[in-house]
Amino acid sequence: MGAGERGMNLFAWALAGFVLIHIGISATGLRARIVGAVGEWPYRGLFSVASGVLLTALIIGLGQVRSDPFDPLNAALWAPPEWLRWPAYVFVLFGLSLAFAGLFTPGPTFAGFEKMGLERAEPAHGVLRITRHPFLWGVALWGVGHLLVNGERFAVMLFGAMALMAVYGARSIDRKGAARDPEGWEKFANVTSNAPFVAIVQGRNKLNVAEIGWRGLLGVAIAVTIALLHQQAFGVAAFST
């Protein structure tokens, strides 16, 4: 087995495992059975370790694939037209900004904060007014943005899987929230939306940029920094043609 084939196998298996534990375990009834057997916090610890190991293997495998120009996963499935890079910039930069702003905004969809804010008269604040799943939708938009300008097999596998996993995960969290606290969740869901900006467009909430505040500015700063360092970190300039 050559280095390229080993890289392809490591990348493919790590990606499959990462998606499996997030969709096949965390988003199904299997999670509840495991929690019942080992406890909530031991489960979260094991899940975090498994996610970290698989993510590390995924990054290593991807590096091996991309270092071998003859690896089959580098073959192009489609050739993106030049004009798609402009919407891709918007999706990726907004997605990263949304994701990082969401990380700094705990709420009922944030692990460990499931009850947070549900008792308030206005349960949604900050970036949660845009979507009750800012991190997951940020990942989804980041993935879609990359799909618009990357037609290689590995890119379609990686960014497509991440985007689908994020959207599916958001729906799973909604189901768990409704089952955990039907009354509190209904109050929260009535003023928020799963997909970004839907509740605002429907008049169930309003955008409050000042309320997002430093979290939004930090999210934008991180997104821009990643874009500027993209060449050094990933070998490809973010704003290239």
Phi and psi in degrees as a GROMACS rama.xvg file:
@    title "Ramachandran Plot"
@    xaxis  label "Phi"
@    yaxis  label "Psi"
@TYPE xy
-76.7585  170.697  GLY-2
-62.1053  -39.4157  ALA-3
-63.8201  -42.4249  GLY-4
-66.7081  -38.2896  GLU-5
-62.7908  -41.8454  ARG-6
-63.738  -42.0213  GLY-7
-62.3635  -44.6257  MET-8
-64.7456  -44.0499  ASN-9
-62.8842  -45.2326  LEU-10
-61.3135  -49.1692  PHE-11
-64.4506  -44.789  ALA-12
-69.0665  -39.2783  TRP-13
-66.6254  -40.7051  ALA-14
-64.7289  -43.6855  LEU-15
-62.0047  -43.1294  ALA-16
-65.2331  -39.8194  GLY-17
-63.8577  -44.1678  PHE-18
-66.9294  -39.6643  VAL-19
-61.4536  -46.3644  LEU-20
-71.0614  -25.5692  ILE-21
-84.3735  -34.6263  HIS-22
-101.583  -43.9633  ILE-23
-77.3258  -19.7482  GLY-24
-116.094  -62.2662  ILE-25
-62.3598  -32.4376  SER-26
-99.6486  12.8873  ALA-27
-128.267  179.358  THR-28
-67.2879  -14.3717  GLY-29
-61.8258  -32.5699  LEU-30
-59.6632  -46.6251  ARG-31
-62.1199  -36.9604  ALA-32
-68.5418  -39.2187  ARG-33
-67.9093  -42.6873  ILE-34
-60.4656  -40.3198  VAL-35
-63.3925  -29.0152  GLY-36
-85.0272  -38.6285  ALA-37
-114.98  -16.0847  VAL-38
103.066  156.477  GLY-39
-63.9501  -53.2214  GLU-40
-72.2167  -38.1296  TRP-41
-59.3192  -38.9688  PRO-42
-61.2713  -46.7637  TYR-43
-61.548  -38.6856  ARG-44
-64.6509  -45.8288  GLY-45
-64.2462  -39.8414  LEU-46
-64.3611  -40.8322  PHE-47
-64.9513  -41.977  SER-48
-63.8643  -46.7052  VAL-49
-61.7138  -41.7277  ALA-50
-62.399  -43.376  SER-51
-64.1645  -42.6843  GLY-52
-64.2159  -46.1892  VAL-53
-66.986  -38.0284  LEU-54
-65.3476  -40.0928  LEU-55
-63.0571  -44.8182  THR-56
-63.1722  -37.1272  ALA-57
-63.5041  -43.7839  LEU-58
-65.4151  -42.9939  ILE-59
-63.7807  -46.1145  ILE-60
-62.3965  -39.5136  GLY-61
-64.0979  -41.0019  LEU-62
-61.9816  -39.5609  GLY-63
-67.2642  -40.4547  GLN-64
-62.4012  -47.4324  VAL-65
-71.816  -20.8078  ARG-66
-80.7271  -11.2705  SER-67
-111.512  103.041  ASP-68
-63.6754  -16.3779  PRO-69
-96.3682  1.2562  PHE-70
-65.1571  131.994  ASP-71
-57.4145  -26.8545  PRO-72
-72.6463  -11.8334  LEU-73
-85.2096  -7.45541  ASN-74
-67.6276  143.645  ALA-75
-84.1693  131.611  ALA-76
-85.9509  -28.3777  LEU-77
-157.713  160.294  TRP-78
-109.693  104.183  ALA-79
-63.8249  134.671  PRO-80
-68.8166  154.685  PRO-81
-58.1725  -38.6192  GLU-82
-66.6413  -19.0556  TRP-83
-69.5783  -14.8293  LEU-84
-67.5019  -25.3362  ARG-85
-71.4084  -49.5888  TRP-86
-64.7573  -28.7703  PRO-87
-62.9317  -42.6965  ALA-88
-57.4198  -43.577  TYR-89
-64.4334  -49.0357  VAL-90
-59.6706  -46.5236  PHE-91
-69.5229  -48.1845  VAL-92
-66.9641  -42.9916  LEU-93
-67.6784  -40.308  PHE-94
-60.8671  -46.5798  GLY-95
-64.6557  -42.3103  LEU-96
-61.2901  -43.8337  SER-97
-64.2646  -43.1163  LEU-98
-63.0884  -46.8487  ALA-99
-72.2559  -36.1273  PHE-100
-61.8066  -37.2117  ALA-101
-66.3113  -35.1758  GLY-102
-62.4604  -29.7679  LEU-103
-95.706  10.2521  PHE-104
-126.261  82.521  THR-105
-61.8156  145.562  PRO-106
-164.45  -172.958  GLY-107
-61.0508  -17.6955  PRO-108
-99.3801  6.73303  THR-109
-97.3285  127.094  PHE-110
-55.836  127.161  ALA-111
92.1284  -8.43629  GLY-112
-124.691  29.4983  PHE-113
-59.367  -27.2524  GLU-114
-94.9222  -5.58388  LYS-115
-66.0629  124.627  MET-116
84.2757  -10.8606  GLY-117
-66.9983  -22.7096  LEU-118
-87.5227  -8.88669  GLU-119
-77.9251  155.875  ARG-120
-64.1195  -32.1097  ALA-121
-122.541  90.04  GLU-122
-72.3314  -21.3741  PRO-123
-102.922  131.551  ALA-124
-140.523  163.216  HIS-125
57.1194  -134.279  GLY-126
-68.9885  -17.2038  VAL-127
-66.4593  -17.2508  LEU-128
-68.6211  -29.3223  ARG-129
-75.6654  -47.155  ILE-130
-157.927  144.266  THR-131
-77.8916  -2.10665  ARG-132
-127.953  62.7442  HIS-133
-62.6217  -39.9294  PRO-134
-66.8667  -48.3321  PHE-135
-64.8401  -42.8988  LEU-136
-69.1473  -30.1695  TRP-137
-62.8545  -42.8283  GLY-138
-63.4051  -42.1507  VAL-139
-61.5382  -44.9231  ALA-140
-67.5201  -37.5864  LEU-141
-59.707  -43.9655  TRP-142
-65.0838  -45.1639  GLY-143
-62.2939  -41.7748  VAL-144
-59.2239  -41.3536  GLY-145
-69.4717  -35.5412  HIS-146
-63.1145  -29.6872  LEU-147
-66.8419  -25.0948  LEU-148
-124.138  5.82706  VAL-149
-128.842  113.826  ASN-150
-104.835  3.31312  GLY-151
-69.1026  156.101  GLU-152
-59.3598  -44.1424  ARG-153
-63.8298  -35.0326  PHE-154
-69.8091  -42.8153  ALA-155
-62.6958  -41.637  VAL-156
-63.4321  -50.887  MET-157
-67.9312  -58.2254  LEU-158
-72.9304  -32.882  PHE-159
-65.6513  -43.3672  GLY-160
-64.9004  -42.0356  ALA-161
-65.5367  -41.2143  MET-162
-65.7624  -46.5845  ALA-163
-65.1604  -39.4002  LEU-164
-63.4154  -39.1907  MET-165
-66.6424  -44.4902  ALA-166
-65.4276  -42.9885  VAL-167
-65.2758  -39.2897  TYR-168
-63.1714  -36.9768  GLY-169
-62.8428  -42.5178  ALA-170
-65.0211  -38.144  ARG-171
-64.7796  -41.6573  SER-172
-64.0786  -37.7217  ILE-173
-60.4414  -44.6649  ASP-174
-63.6481  -42.0203  ARG-175
-66.5847  -40.4035  LYS-176
-63.596  -42.3148  GLY-177
-66.0376  -35.3856  ALA-178
-75.0733  -32.6406  ALA-179
-73.0239  -44.2344  ARG-180
-146.242  80.7269  ASP-181
-53.8703  -45.8463  PRO-182
-68.1169  -48.3527  GLU-183
-65.3861  -39.722  GLY-184
-67.3846  -39.6641  TRP-185
-60.1293  -40.485  GLU-186
-62.8702  -41.4813  LYS-187
-70.2825  -45.1541  PHE-188
-66.1418  -29.2536  ALA-189
-66.2628  -24.1474  ASN-190
-112.679  8.98214  VAL-191
-133.094  173.348  THR-192
-137.081  154.164  SER-193
-69.5515  -61.0819  ASN-194
-72.03  142.881  ALA-195
-57.4536  137.257  PRO-196
72.1412  -3.46034  PHE-197
-64.0796  -46.4157  VAL-198
-62.9247  -35.0799  ALA-199
-68.5504  -45.1522  ILE-200
-62.9196  -37.0273  VAL-201
-79.1123  -5.57007  GLN-202
82.03  11.983  GLY-203
-85.3242  -10.6325  ARG-204
-156.138  178.013  ASN-205
-140.896  148.987  LYS-206
-74.4196  131.153  LEU-207
-129.998  89.6032  ASN-208
-61.9158  -40.3998  VAL-209
-61.8081  -34.0014  ALA-210
-70.4316  -32.0231  GLU-211
-66.8391  -41.0267  ILE-212
52.7895  -133.5  GLY-213
-63.6286  -26.3001  TRP-214
-65.5205  -42.1296  ARG-215
-67.9298  -41.9775  GLY-216
-62.9347  -39.79  LEU-217
-67.1554  -39.4778  LEU-218
-61.2603  -43.7557  GLY-219
-63.7396  -42.4076  VAL-220
-61.8186  -42.3075  ALA-221
-66.0765  -42.3576  ILE-222
-61.1857  -45.016  ALA-223
-65.6774  -39.8072  VAL-224
-62.4265  -43.0912  THR-225
-61.1505  -41.6945  ILE-226
-63.3965  -42.6414  ALA-227
-69.1027  -30.0823  LEU-228
-98.2638  9.14587  LEU-229
-61.049  -39.9968  HIS-230
-61.5367  -47.9598  GLN-231
-68.2915  -36.356  GLN-232
-83.2458  -37.3377  ALA-233
-122.099  -1.13011  PHE-234
82.5256  1.73315  GLY-235
-135.891  131.326  VAL-236
-68.0137  135.8  ALA-237
-64.9094  -39.2184  ALA-238
-105.837  58.7036  PHE-239
-109.281  164.419  SER-240
